[in-house]
């Protein structure tokens, strides 16, 4: 068994299929908001279902092992902005 599969096995046994921001932050030794930023920027593969983020143990294991997430069909989720209509006077 390679070290990479050991990371995933460890996280899967400890947390299950998904992690919270706080759990991922504990594993990386950073503040939970940094995990959210990395997911938003596409560094860690995570998705949104409605308003809820979903972070998988596989995505975090890939990030830990490779230093980045293997981005296969992963698009960073960007904040949507509302367009304002300007009226000339």
KEKOLMI-327050 format. One record per residue: x, y, z of N, C-alpha, C, O in turn; residue in one letter. Coordinates in steps of 0.2 Angstrom, whole numbers, padded with zeros to 4 digits. Layout:
ZADREN     npx     npy     npz    capx    capy    capz     cpx     cpy     cpz     opx     opy     opz   aa
ZADREN       X       Y       Z       X       Y       Z       X       Y       Z       X       Y       Z    A
...
% end
This chain:
ZADREN     npx     npy     npz    capx    capy    capz     cpx     cpy     cpz     opx     opy     opz   aa
ZADREN    0004   -0006    0000    0000    0000    0000    0005    0006    0000    0009    0007    0004    X
ZADREN    0003    0011   -0004    0007    0017   -0005    0005    0022    0001    0000    0021    0004    X
ZADREN    0010    0027    0002    0008    0032    0007    0002    0036    0005   -0002    0038    0009    X
ZADREN    0001    0037   -0001   -0005    0041   -0004   -0011    0037   -0002   -0016    0041    0001    X
ZADREN   -0012    0031   -0003   -0018    0027   -0001   -0019    0027    0007   -0024    0026    0009    X
ZADREN   -0013    0027    0010   -0013    0027    0018   -0016    0034    0020   -0020    0034    0025    X
ZADREN   -0015    0039    0017   -0018    0046    0019   -0026    0045    0018   -0029    0047    0023    X
ZADREN   -0028    0043    0012   -0035    0043    0011   -0038    0038    0016   -0044    0039    0019    X
ZADREN   -0035    0032    0017   -0038    0027    0022   -0038    0030    0029   -0043    0029    0032    X
ZADREN   -0033    0034    0031   -0033    0037    0038   -0039    0042    0038   -0043    0041    0043    X
ZADREN   -0040    0046    0033   -0045    0051    0034   -0052    0048    0033   -0057    0050    0037    X
ZADREN   -0053    0043    0029   -0059    0040    0028   -0061    0036    0035   -0067    0036    0037    X
ZADREN   -0057    0033    0038   -0058    0029    0044   -0060    0034    0050   -0064    0033    0054    X
ZADREN   -0056    0040    0050   -0057    0045    0055   -0063    0049    0055   -0067    0050    0059    X
ZADREN   -0065    0051    0048   -0070    0056    0047   -0076    0053    0043   -0082    0056    0044    X
ZADREN   -0075    0048    0039   -0081    0046    0035   -0080    0049    0028   -0074    0051    0026    X
ZADREN   -0085    0049    0024   -0084    0052    0017   -0083    0059    0016   -0080    0061    0011    X
ZADREN   -0086    0063    0021   -0086    0070    0020   -0083    0073    0027   -0083    0070    0032    X
ZADREN   -0080    0079    0026   -0077    0083    0032   -0080    0090    0032   -0083    0093    0028    X
ZADREN   -0080    0092    0038   -0082    0099    0039   -0075    0104    0038   -0070    0101    0038    X
ZADREN   -0077    0110    0038   -0071    0115    0037   -0066    0114    0043   -0060    0114    0042    X
ZADREN   -0069    0113    0049   -0065    0113    0055   -0061    0106    0055   -0055    0106    0057    X
ZADREN   -0064    0101    0053   -0060    0095    0053   -0054    0095    0048   -0049    0092    0049    X
ZADREN   -0055    0098    0042   -0050    0098    0037   -0045    0103    0039   -0039    0102    0038    X
ZADREN   -0047    0108    0043   -0042    0113    0045   -0037    0110    0051   -0031    0111    0051    X
ZADREN   -0040    0106    0055   -0037    0102    0060   -0031    0098    0057   -0026    0097    0059    X
ZADREN   -0033    0094    0051   -0028    0090    0048   -0022    0094    0045   -0017    0091    0045    X
ZADREN   -0024    0100    0042   -0019    0104    0039   -0015    0109    0044   -0010    0111    0042    X
ZADREN   -0018    0109    0049   -0015    0114    0054   -0016    0121    0052   -0011    0125    0054    X
ZADREN   -0022    0123    0049   -0023    0130    0048   -0030    0132    0050   -0034    0128    0053    X
ZADREN   -0032    0138    0050   -0038    0141    0052   -0043    0138    0047   -0042    0138    0041    X
ZADREN   -0050    0137    0049   -0055    0134    0045   -0056    0139    0039   -0058    0136    0033    X
ZADREN   -0056    0145    0039   -0057    0150    0034   -0052    0149    0028   -0054    0150    0022    X
ZADREN   -0046    0147    0030   -0041    0145    0024   -0043    0139    0020   -0042    0139    0014    X
ZADREN   -0046    0134    0023   -0049    0129    0019   -0055    0131    0015   -0055    0129    0009    X
ZADREN   -0059    0135    0017   -0064    0138    0013   -0062    0141    0007   -0064    0141    0002    X
ZADREN   -0057    0146    0008   -0053    0149    0003   -0050    0145   -0002   -0051    0146   -0008    X
ZADREN   -0047    0140    0000   -0044    0135   -0005   -0049    0131   -0009   -0048    0130   -0015    X
ZADREN   -0055    0130   -0006   -0060    0126   -0010   -0063    0131   -0015   -0065    0129   -0020    X
ZADREN   -0064    0137   -0012   -0067    0142   -0017   -0063    0144   -0023   -0065    0145   -0028    X
ZADREN   -0056    0144   -0022   -0051    0145   -0027   -0050    0139   -0031   -0047    0140   -0037    X
ZADREN   -0052    0133   -0029   -0051    0127   -0034   -0045    0123   -0032   -0044    0119   -0035    X
ZADREN   -0042    0125   -0027   -0036    0122   -0025   -0037    0115   -0022   -0034    0110   -0023    X
ZADREN   -0043    0115   -0018   -0046    0109   -0015   -0052    0107   -0019   -0057    0112   -0019    X
ZADREN   -0053    0102   -0021   -0060    0100   -0025   -0065    0100   -0020   -0065    0095   -0016    X
ZADREN   -0070    0104   -0021   -0076    0104   -0016   -0082    0107   -0021   -0081    0110   -0025    X
ZADREN   -0088    0105   -0019   -0093    0107   -0023   -0098    0110   -0018   -0098    0109   -0012    X
ZADREN   -0103    0113   -0021   -0109    0116   -0017   -0115    0113   -0019   -0116    0112   -0025    X
ZADREN   -0119    0111   -0015   -0126    0109   -0016   -0130    0114   -0013   -0131    0114   -0006    X
ZADREN   -0133    0118   -0017   -0137    0123   -0014   -0132    0128   -0011   -0128    0131   -0014    X
ZADREN   -0133    0130   -0005   -0129    0134   -0001   -0124    0130    0003   -0119    0133    0006    X
ZADREN   -0124    0124    0003   -0119    0120    0007   -0114    0117    0003   -0114    0114   -0002    X
ZADREN   -0108    0118    0006   -0101    0116    0003   -0101    0108    0005   -0103    0106    0011    X
ZADREN   -0098    0104    0001   -0097    0097    0002   -0089    0096    0001   -0087    0097   -0005    X
ZADREN   -0085    0094    0006   -0078    0093    0005   -0077    0085    0007   -0079    0083    0012    X
ZADREN   -0075    0082    0002   -0074    0074    0003   -0067    0073    0006   -0062    0077    0005    X
ZADREN   -0066    0067    0009   -0060    0065    0012   -0055    0063    0006   -0049    0064    0007    X
ZADREN   -0058    0061    0000   -0053    0060   -0006   -0050    0066   -0008   -0044    0066   -0010    X
ZADREN   -0054    0072   -0008   -0051    0078   -0011   -0046    0081   -0006   -0041    0083   -0008    X
ZADREN   -0047    0080    0000   -0042    0082    0005   -0036    0078    0005   -0030    0080    0006    X
ZADREN   -0037    0071    0004   -0031    0067    0004   -0027    0068   -0002   -0021    0068   -0002    X
ZADREN   -0030    0070   -0008   -0026    0072   -0014   -0023    0078   -0013   -0017    0079   -0015    X
ZADREN   -0026    0083   -0009   -0022    0089   -0008   -0016    0088   -0004   -0011    0091   -0005    X
ZADREN   -0017    0084    0002   -0011    0083    0006   -0006    0079    0002    0000    0081    0003    X
ZADREN   -0008    0074   -0002   -0003    0070   -0005    0001    0074   -0011    0007    0073   -0012    X
ZADREN   -0003    0077   -0015    0000    0080   -0021    0001    0088   -0020    0005    0091   -0024    X
ZADREN   -0001    0091   -0015    0000    0098   -0014   -0005    0102   -0018   -0006    0108   -0017    X
ZADREN   -0010    0099   -0021   -0015    0102   -0025   -0020    0096   -0027   -0019    0090   -0026    X
ZADREN   -0026    0098   -0029   -0031    0093   -0031   -0030    0092   -0038   -0029    0096   -0042    X
ZADREN   -0030    0085   -0040   -0030    0084   -0047   -0037    0086   -0050   -0042    0083   -0049    X
ZADREN   -0036    0091   -0054   -0042    0095   -0056   -0045    0092   -0063   -0044    0094   -0068    X
ZADREN   -0049    0086   -0062   -0052    0083   -0068   -0059    0086   -0067   -0063    0083   -0063    X
ZADREN   -0061    0090   -0072   -0068    0092   -0073   -0070    0096   -0066   -0076    0096   -0065    X
ZADREN   -0065    0100   -0063   -0067    0104   -0057   -0066    0111   -0059   -0061    0113   -0061    X
ZADREN   -0071    0115   -0058   -0071    0122   -0060   -0072    0125   -0053   -0076    0124   -0049    X
ZADREN   -0067    0130   -0052   -0068    0134   -0046   -0075    0138   -0045   -0077    0140   -0050    X
ZADREN   -0077    0138   -0039   -0084    0141   -0038   -0083    0148   -0036   -0079    0149   -0032    X
ZADREN   -0085    0152   -0040   -0084    0160   -0039   -0091    0163   -0037   -0096    0160   -0038    X
ZADREN   -0090    0168   -0033   -0095    0172   -0030   -0099    0175   -0036   -0096    0179   -0040    X
ZADREN   -0105    0174   -0036   -0109    0178   -0041   -0111    0185   -0039   -0112    0186   -0033    X
ZADREN   -0110    0189   -0043   -0112    0196   -0042   -0118    0198   -0045   -0120    0196   -0051    X
ZADREN   -0122    0203   -0042   -0128    0205   -0045   -0126    0211   -0050   -0122    0216   -0048    X
ZADREN   -0129    0211   -0055   -0128    0217   -0060   -0133    0222   -0058   -0139    0221   -0057    X
ZADREN   -0130    0228   -0058   -0134    0234   -0057   -0136    0237   -0063   -0132    0238   -0068    X
ZADREN   -0142    0240   -0064   -0144    0244   -0070   -0144    0251   -0068   -0146    0253   -0063    X
ZADREN   -0140    0255   -0072   -0140    0262   -0071   -0144    0265   -0076   -0145    0264   -0081    X
ZADREN   -0147    0270   -0073   -0152    0274   -0076   -0149    0281   -0077   -0147    0284   -0073    X
ZADREN   -0149    0284   -0084   -0146    0290   -0085   -0152    0295   -0083   -0157    0294   -0085    X
ZADREN   -0149    0301   -0080   -0154    0306   -0079   -0155    0311   -0084   -0158    0316   -0083    X
% end
